[in-house]
Amino acid sequence: MKSRILIILVAVSILVGARPAAAQQQRYIVQTTQGLESVLNLCLSASCQVQGPLDGAIGHTYLVTSSNSNFLGKLAGGLLNPLERLLGIESVEADQLLSMPLIPVANAAPGLYDMTPVNYYGTVVWNGYVNQPATQIIELQNAQNGFNVSGKGIVADIDTGVDPTHPALYRVLLPGYDFTRNQPGASEWLDIPSMQNGIDGSNSQGEAPVVVQQRTVAVLDQRTVAVLDGGPYSDFGHGTMTAGLIHLVAPTSMILPLKAFSANGTGYLSNIIAALYYAVQNNADVVNMSFDFTTSSAAFSTAVSYANQSNVVLVASAGNEGVNTPVYPAAMDAYVMGIASTSDSDEISTWSNYGTPDVWIGAPGENVVSTYPGGTYASSSGTSFSCPLATGTVALLLSVNPTLNQAQAASALAHAQPLAPNLNHGLLDVYTANQAWLQAAR
């Protein structure tokens, strides 16, 4: 039977003298040059409540709530009124409720049937995970062995969380943070409390892989499938899969899971912004963003700029709509590398977004095998799963030289396999990327 779960969505850090927002209240993101006092004064004049900062101690970006549906009405043409300018208010925008990109239907990848245990950098994993077509296409093992690299630094993963006890991942997982609940930790299990530690991934009956949501294929028991087969859990496991692909490419890098999305695939923009600031302030070197949204955001742009100025490399999925239309953050091409999806036959996936500014390079994204909650593995498709292959490659580059910044990472990954113009620089080649960065670092 499906469980109903209450997810409390609040900003990072403490509440500032305000009660939790009522269900009917609207959420807004405010940027200011004069700190908390200016936002408090704004709320005194505009009948809103300050929920807390999104950028930690910086005190430039805040989440506020208001029951006044005309809260933004005073912003004629996006211009602030004189009082707001006097208070140091730079921008006010609605807090968007975003959704994970729709994932194309996945087939059962052959790797899900190859459960042969192999040692992978000190951890026993499935052979079908390590030696899947995607790793061969991007020349992963040649790069790892040829340059003696296995990853360095901290990779933050803004997603639905992670299975913190997965045998393949737990050794490299940092505690992380749950921005959907405003608490330490980033476990995906909290969205399904009735099933914590409840997935049986042993497949002891020898059953074939089964389809979950007709989007994710995993080795699960039938009871699990029945529980997950519903909208509230449509993206359960998404974060564990992206983390698993980062780990596959850079197995000795640490992963910082940041839960900004719930199991139903939705998450507030404010939580993503808070997660990005948290990543920078907790020493992340690279950030994986396997999501996209269609409307630009002033507050998010500020957070991206902050990350770039702190030499944090940003990588994002290009989206699964099959169009050449800007989506964010991938379209912020001067500050973020956008990753498209390719097939195992080295062609752009029919459903992948393409063209500039969204796409820097492509990477395999069809029926990719990765870790899944419950100590098992799954296959799925989407630019969400192309993205962490590129993110992991950036972490490999840190093994060669830890001073990598956005421009240097983009330049290294641009040494890719040429395919079609709509993939910009082509298909990810981990070997040539490391080779280029090694030569540049000398």
LINDA-V325246 format. One record per residue. N is the residue number from 1. PHI is phi in radians with two decimals (* if undefined). D_FIRST is the distance of its C-alpha to the first C-alpha in whole Angstrom. Layout:
N_PHI_D_FIRST / N_PHI_D_FIRST
This chain:
1_*_0 / 2_-1.28_4 / 3_-1.73_6 / 4_-1.64_10 / 5_-2.20_13 / 6_-1.75_16 / 7_-1.95_19 / 8_-1.59_22 / 9_-1.83_25 / 10_-2.36_28 / 11_-1.37_31 / 12_-1.19_33 / 13_1.33_35 / 14_-1.44_36 / 15_-1.30_35 / 16_-1.85_39 / 17_1.02_39 / 18_-2.42_37 / 19_-1.33_34 / 20_-0.96_30 / 21_-1.12_30 / 22_-1.25_29 / 23_-1.03_26 / 24_-1.47_29 / 25_-1.34_31 / 26_-1.67_32 / 27_-1.94_33 / 28_-2.43_36 / 29_-1.94_37 / 30_-2.06_41 / 31_-1.93_44 / 32_-2.48_47 / 33_-1.72_50 / 34_-2.11_51 / 35_1.33_48 / 36_-1.02_45 / 37_-1.02_48 / 38_-1.17_49 / 39_-1.27_45 / 40_-1.09_45 / 41_-1.17_48 / 42_-1.04_46 / 43_-1.22_44 / 44_-1.14_46 / 45_-1.52_48 / 46_-2.05_45 / 47_0.98_42 / 48_-2.27_40 / 49_-2.15_38 / 50_-1.45_38 / 51_-1.63_35 / 52_2.59_37 / 53_-1.36_38 / 54_-1.76_37 / 55_-2.07_39 / 56_1.14_40 / 57_-1.36_43 / 58_-1.12_45 / 59_1.22_44 / 60_-1.90_45 / 61_-2.24_41 / 62_-2.31_39 / 63_-1.74_36 / 64_-2.22_37 / 65_-2.24_35 / 66_-2.67_36 / 67_-1.56_35 / 68_-1.48_38 / 69_-1.17_37 / 70_-1.78_41 / 71_-0.98_41 / 72_-1.54_42 / 73_-1.06_44 / 74_-1.28_47 / 75_-1.58_47 / 76_-1.29_49 / 77_1.14_49 / 78_1.43_47 / 79_-1.63_50 / 80_-1.36_50 / 81_-1.40_52 / 82_-0.98_55 / 83_-1.10_53 / 84_-1.12_50 / 85_-1.12_53 / 86_-1.11_55 / 87_-1.37_52 / 88_1.53_51 / 89_-1.28_48 / 90_-1.68_48 / 91_-2.76_45 / 92_-2.35_42 / 93_-2.44_39 / 94_-1.16_36 / 95_-1.41_33 / 96_-1.33_31 / 97_-1.63_27 / 98_-1.72_27 / 99_-2.19_25 / 100_-1.03_25 / 101_-1.10_27 / 102_-1.07_25 / 103_-1.73_25 / 104_-1.04_26 / 105_-1.03_25 / 106_-1.83_25 / 107_-1.65_26 / 108_-1.29_26 / 109_-1.15_29 / 110_-0.95_31 / 111_-1.06_31 / 112_-1.24_27 / 113_-1.68_29 / 114_-1.70_32 / 115_-1.62_30 / 116_-1.00_34 / 117_-1.27_34 / 118_-2.34_36 / 119_-1.52_38 / 120_-2.21_38 / 121_0.91_39 / 122_1.56_39 / 123_-2.23_35 / 124_-1.48_34 / 125_-2.35_32 / 126_-1.37_31 / 127_-1.10_34 / 128_-1.14_32 / 129_-1.47_32 / 130_-1.29_35 / 131_-1.91_37 / 132_-1.43_35 / 133_-0.96_37 / 134_-1.02_37 / 135_-1.20_38 / 136_-1.27_41 / 137_-1.09_42 / 138_-1.56_42 / 139_1.06_44 / 140_-1.14_42 / 141_-1.14_44 / 142_-1.06_47 / 143_-1.23_47 / 144_-1.02_45 / 145_-1.36_48 / 146_-1.18_51 / 147_-1.92_51 / 148_0.93_49 / 149_-2.13_47 / 150_-2.49_43 / 151_1.87_42 / 152_-2.60_43 / 153_1.40_42 / 154_-2.02_39 / 155_-1.91_36 / 156_-1.51_34 / 157_-2.19_31 / 158_-1.52_30 / 159_-2.84_26 / 160_-1.55_22 / 161_1.87_23 / 162_-2.77_23 / 163_-1.46_22 / 164_-1.22_25 / 165_-1.92_25 / 166_-1.05_25 / 167_-1.00_28 / 168_-1.39_30 / 169_-2.03_30 / 170_-1.02_30 / 171_-1.23_33 / 172_-1.93_34 / 173_-1.58_31 / 174_-1.50_33 / 175_-1.00_31 / 176_1.29_30 / 177_-2.61_29 / 178_-1.87_26 / 179_-1.44_27 / 180_-1.34_24 / 181_-2.17_24 / 182_0.99_28 / 183_-2.68_28 / 184_-1.09_29 / 185_1.65_27 / 186_-2.55_25 / 187_-1.30_22 / 188_-1.19_19 / 189_-1.10_16 / 190_-1.10_17 / 191_-1.34_15 / 192_-2.32_12 / 193_-1.02_13 / 194_-1.24_10 / 195_-2.06_11 / 196_-0.98_15 / 197_1.05_17 / 198_-1.80_14 / 199_-1.46_15 / 200_-1.76_17 / 201_-1.68_20 / 202_-1.29_22 / 203_0.90_22 / 204_-1.15_23 / 205_-1.53_23 / 206_1.25_25 / 207_-1.26_22 / 208_-1.26_23 / 209_-0.96_22 / 210_-2.10_19 / 211_-1.61_18 / 212_-1.85_16 / 213_1.07_16 / 214_0.93_19 / 215_-2.26_21 / 216_-2.19_20 / 217_-1.79_21 / 218_-2.43_20 / 219_-1.52_20 / 220_-2.33_17 / 221_-1.40_15 / 222_-1.14_13 / 223_-1.10_10 / 224_-1.11_10 / 225_-1.03_11 / 226_-1.09_8 / 227_-1.25_6 / 228_-1.42_10 / 229_-1.38_10 / 230_-3.07_11 / 231_-0.93_13 / 232_-1.06_12 / 233_-2.16_13 / 234_-1.09_16 / 235_-2.06_18 / 236_-1.05_16 / 237_1.66_19 / 238_-1.01_22 / 239_-1.19_24 / 240_-1.14_24 / 241_-1.22_25 / 242_-1.15_28 / 243_-1.08_29 / 244_-1.12_29 / 245_-1.33_31 / 246_-1.05_34 / 247_-1.13_34 / 248_-1.05_35 / 249_-1.41_38 / 250_-2.20_39 / 251_-1.17_37 / 252_-1.88_40 / 253_-1.37_39 / 254_-1.50_37 / 255_-2.02_33 / 256_-1.85_33 / 257_-1.35_29 / 258_-2.17_29 / 259_-1.54_25 / 260_-1.98_26 / 261_-2.13_23 / 262_-1.61_19 / 263_-1.08_17 / 264_-1.43_17 / 265_1.52_20 / 266_-1.87_22 / 267_-2.83_25 / 268_-1.38_28 / 269_-0.95_31 / 270_-1.04_32 / 271_-1.22_30 / 272_-1.15_31 / 273_-1.06_35 / 274_-1.07_34 / 275_-1.13_33 / 276_-1.15_36 / 277_-1.09_38 / 278_-1.06_36 / 279_-1.03_37 / 280_-1.12_40 / 281_-1.31_41 / 282_-2.03_39 / 283_1.22_42 / 284_-1.18_40 / 285_-1.75_42 / 286_-2.45_39 / 287_-2.21_36 / 288_-1.68_34 / 289_-2.22_32 / 290_-1.55_30 / 291_-2.73_30 / 292_-2.67_32 / 293_-2.49_33 / 294_-1.67_35 / 295_-1.95_37 / 296_-1.19_39 / 297_-2.40_39 / 298_-1.12_42 / 299_-1.19_40 / 300_-1.18_39 / 301_-1.05_42 / 302_-1.11_43 / 303_-1.13_41 / 304_-1.11_42 / 305_-1.07_45 / 306_-1.05_45 / 307_-1.13_43 / 308_-1.08_46 / 309_-1.14_48 / 310_-1.64_47 / 311_1.08_47 / 312_-1.68_43 / 313_-1.51_43 / 314_-2.00_40 / 315_-2.29_38 / 316_-2.42_36 / 317_-1.34_34 / 318_-1.51_36 / 319_1.78_33 / 320_-2.03_31 / 321_-1.60_33 / 322_1.19_36 / 323_-2.29_39 / 324_-1.91_41 / 325_-2.32_41 / 326_-1.03_40 / 327_-2.23_37 / 328_-1.98_37 / 329_-1.51_37 / 330_-1.01_39 / 331_-1.24_41 / 332_-1.46_43 / 333_-1.15_45 / 334_-1.34_47 / 335_-2.16_45 / 336_-2.42_42 / 337_-1.60_42 / 338_-1.63_39 / 339_-2.07_38 / 340_-1.57_37 / 341_-1.95_36 / 342_-2.16_38 / 343_-1.55_37 / 344_-1.21_38 / 345_-1.73_41 / 346_1.07_42 / 347_-2.16_42 / 348_-1.10_40 / 349_-1.08_36 / 350_-1.06_36 / 351_-1.69_34 / 352_-1.36_35 / 353_-1.13_37 / 354_-2.60_41 / 355_1.39_44 / 356_-1.43_45 / 357_-1.55_45 / 358_-1.14_41 / 359_-1.85_42 / 360_-1.59_44 / 361_-2.55_43 / 362_-1.94_40 / 363_-2.68_38 / 364_-0.94_36 / 365_-2.54_33 / 366_-1.96_32 / 367_0.92_29 / 368_-1.37_30 / 369_-1.68_28 / 370_-2.63_27 / 371_-1.18_25 / 372_-2.50_22 / 373_-0.91_19 / 374_1.69_19 / 375_1.33_23 / 376_-1.99_22 / 377_-2.33_24 / 378_-2.53_23 / 379_-2.17_25 / 380_-2.72_25 / 381_-2.25_28 / 382_2.50_29 / 383_-1.14_32 / 384_-1.00_29 / 385_-1.81_30 / 386_-1.28_34 / 387_-0.97_34 / 388_-1.17_34 / 389_-1.15_36 / 390_-1.26_39 / 391_-1.06_38 / 392_-1.07_38 / 393_-1.10_41 / 394_-1.06_42 / 395_-1.13_41 / 396_-1.14_44 / 397_-1.07_46 / 398_-1.15_46 / 399_-1.17_47 / 400_-1.42_51 / 401_-2.69_51 / 402_-1.36_49 / 403_-1.65_51 / 404_-1.00_49 / 405_-2.11_48 / 406_-1.04_47 / 407_-1.12_50 / 408_-1.18_51 / 409_-1.12_47 / 410_-1.10_47 / 411_-1.11_51 / 412_-1.13_50 / 413_-1.23_46 / 414_-1.20_49 / 415_-1.40_50 / 416_-2.07_48 / 417_-1.44_48 / 418_-1.06_50 / 419_-2.24_48 / 420_-2.09_48 / 421_-1.00_49 / 422_-1.30_46 / 423_-1.81_44 / 424_0.99_47 / 425_-1.51_48 / 426_1.94_46 / 427_-1.71_44 / 428_-0.85_43 / 429_-2.26_45 / 430_-1.12_45 / 431_-1.14_48 / 432_-1.20_50 / 433_-1.13_49 / 434_-1.17_49 / 435_-1.08_53 / 436_-1.12_53 / 437_-1.22_52 / 438_-1.13_54 / 439_-1.17_57 / 440_-1.20_57 / 441_-1.39_57 / 442_-1.31_60
